[in-house]
Amino acid sequence: MGATFSQAPTLEAPPVKRGPMTLLEQATFLREMLPSMKMSDGAPAKFVVMELWPEQVDQLLALADRLERMSAHETAIRRLVTGR
């Protein structure tokens, strides 16, 4: 029996968000991509081909840029989040 994917690709463009995404929006954005990266049994796919809308590419680039800027403050952020 061949492998099947757990979610069919969506054909409608995602809503366009103006301005930076909140942390929750970033997490949701990434989590919504995950089902297409897993097999129907829940195992991670060994290879994934994704079709992304231009808005999604822009969001991924903005997320990468934001994480890169935050990386200089990672120790302070960790202390703030963990309370140590």
N, C-alpha and C positions, 0 to 999 in steps of 0.2 A: 504494500500500500504506500503510495507516495505521500510526501509531506504536504500539509495544507497550512495556510496562514490563518491566523485567528481573526483577522479583520480585513475586509475588502477596502481598497483605497477609496477615499472620499473624492467626489468630483466638484464640490462647491468650494469656492475660494473662502479662506478664513476671514473673519472680520478684521478690519484694519484698525489698529490701536495707535493713537497719536501719543507721542511722548514715551518716556521709558516705562517698561512694565514693572509692576510691583514684584516683590519676591514671590508672592503667592502666584501671580500670573506667570512668572517665569517657570516655576515648578509645574504648574498645570500645563503649560505649553510643552515642556519636555515630556511630562508623563503621558500626554495625549499621543505622542509619537511612539511610545514604547510598545503598544499592542502590535504594531506593524513590524516589530523587530523580534517577535516571539512566534514560535510554532504553535499549532493548536493545542499541543500538550503542555504548553507553558515554558518549554525549553527555549533558551536563546537561539535565534537563527544564526547559522554559521556565516551567512552572507546576506546582506540586505541591500536592495535597490529601492530608493525612495524617490517619489516624485514630490517636489516641493514647489509651492507657489512663490513668486518673487517676494511677497510680504513675509513668508516664513523664513526665507533666506535672510532678509533684512533683520528679522527678529533674532535669528541665530547669530548673525554678525554683531548686533548690538549687545547680545548677551555675552559673547566672547570678549568684546571690548570692555564691558562693565566689569566682568570677572578679572580681566587683566589689570584694570585700574584699582580694583579692590585688593589685589594680591599684595600690594605694598603694605597693606594694613591688616593682613591676615591674623597676625598674633593678637593684636588689639581686639579684633572682631571676635576671635575665639574666646578670649577672656571675657568679653562683654556677654556673649551668648551663654557661656558655661558658668558665669558668675565667679570665676577664680582670678 
